[in-house]
Amino acid sequence: MISPLHHVDCVRISVPELDRALIFYHDKLGYEVVWKDEHKIGLLMEDGKTEIVLQDDGETTTDLKVSSVEDTIDFWVKSGGNLLSGPIDIPIGKWAMIQDPWGNQFSILDSTKGIFVTDKDNNIIGMKKE
């Protein structure tokens, strides 16, 4: 079976101040803001899939996109990896933290509930199915 890990969904970067981080990542580096809420700002990378997510309420980590978090957990554990936490519901679907046999940790998420809909200022105003 082919691995259920599709691609890097985002690299979440912990920052103490969203405004200052936005100046660096958006104004200076040129990444486009695609969504934001009170504690996070999503910026689209050049590949059109991967985001840099600036956050003032979490740890720096890599999120991998999957079709189904629950199916991926089953496949991962049967293959020799570990489930560290989750799955839990998130606004767009489900999330879990997994670990490979060498101790490397990854977040996995699906968008089974949909994707964010934003207003003209990139504020999240709702959801739509993918």
C-alpha positions in Angstrom: 0.0 0.0 0.0 1.1 3.5 -0.7 1.6 5.8 2.3 -1.5 7.9 3.1 0.7 11.0 3.7 0.0 13.3 0.8 2.1 16.4 1.2 3.3 19.0 3.7 0.2 20.9 4.5 2.0 23.5 6.6 4.9 24.4 8.7 3.5 26.0 11.9 5.9 28.6 13.3 5.6 29.8 16.9 6.1 33.6 17.2 5.7 35.9 20.1 4.1 38.7 18.1 2.0 38.0 15.0 2.3 41.6 13.7 6.1 41.5 13.7 6.2 38.1 12.2 3.8 39.2 9.4 6.2 42.1 8.5 9.0 39.5 8.0 7.2 36.7 6.3 4.7 38.8 4.2 6.2 42.2 3.7 9.9 41.2 3.4 9.7 37.6 2.1 6.6 38.1 0.0 4.4 35.2 1.1 0.7 35.8 0.4 -1.7 35.9 3.4 -4.6 33.5 2.6 -6.4 33.3 6.0 -6.1 34.6 9.6 -7.8 34.4 12.9 -7.0 35.8 16.4 -4.0 33.5 17.0 -2.8 32.4 13.5 -2.0 33.7 10.1 -1.8 31.4 7.0 0.6 32.3 4.3 0.8 30.4 1.0 4.1 29.1 -0.3 5.0 29.1 -3.9 3.9 25.5 -4.6 0.3 26.6 -4.0 -0.4 23.9 -1.5 2.0 24.4 1.5 1.4 27.1 4.0 3.5 28.8 6.6 1.2 29.3 9.6 2.4 31.9 12.1 0.9 31.3 15.5 1.2 32.9 18.9 -0.4 29.9 20.7 1.5 26.8 19.8 4.7 25.0 19.1 6.7 24.9 15.8 5.8 21.7 14.0 5.2 20.2 10.5 1.7 19.2 9.5 1.2 16.5 6.9 -2.0 16.4 4.9 -3.9 13.1 4.7 -7.3 12.1 3.3 -8.4 10.5 6.6 -6.6 11.0 10.0 -8.3 7.8 11.4 -7.2 5.7 8.4 -3.7 7.1 8.5 -3.3 6.4 12.2 -4.3 2.8 11.6 -1.8 2.5 8.7 0.9 4.3 10.7 0.6 2.1 13.8 0.4 -1.2 11.8 3.6 0.0 10.0 5.5 0.4 13.3 4.9 4.0 14.2 3.1 5.4 17.3 0.1 7.5 17.9 1.0 10.2 20.5 -2.3 12.1 20.8 -5.6 12.4 19.1 -7.4 12.2 16.9 -9.3 15.3 17.8 -11.8 17.5 15.9 -10.4 20.7 14.5 -12.4 23.4 12.5 -11.5 21.8 9.1 -11.6 18.1 10.1 -9.4 16.0 12.3 -5.9 16.2 13.7 -3.5 13.8 15.5 0.2 13.7 16.5 2.2 10.6 15.3 5.7 9.5 15.8 8.1 7.4 13.7 10.2 4.6 15.2 13.1 7.1 15.6 11.2 9.6 17.7 10.4 12.1 15.0 7.0 13.7 15.5 4.5 14.9 12.9 1.0 16.4 13.1 -1.4 14.9 10.6 -4.7 16.6 9.5 -7.5 16.1 7.1 -10.0 18.6 5.8 -13.0 16.3 5.9 -15.2 19.2 7.2 -14.1 21.6 4.5 -11.7 24.5 4.0 -11.8 28.1 5.2 -13.8 30.8 3.4 -12.3 34.3 4.0 -13.5 37.8 3.4 -11.5 40.5 1.4 -9.2 41.0 4.4 -8.5 37.2 4.7 -10.4 36.9 8.0 -12.1 33.4 8.3 -15.8 33.8 7.9 -16.9 30.3 7.3 -16.3 26.9 5.7 -16.9 25.2 2.4 -16.5 21.6 1.2 -13.3 20.9 -0.8 
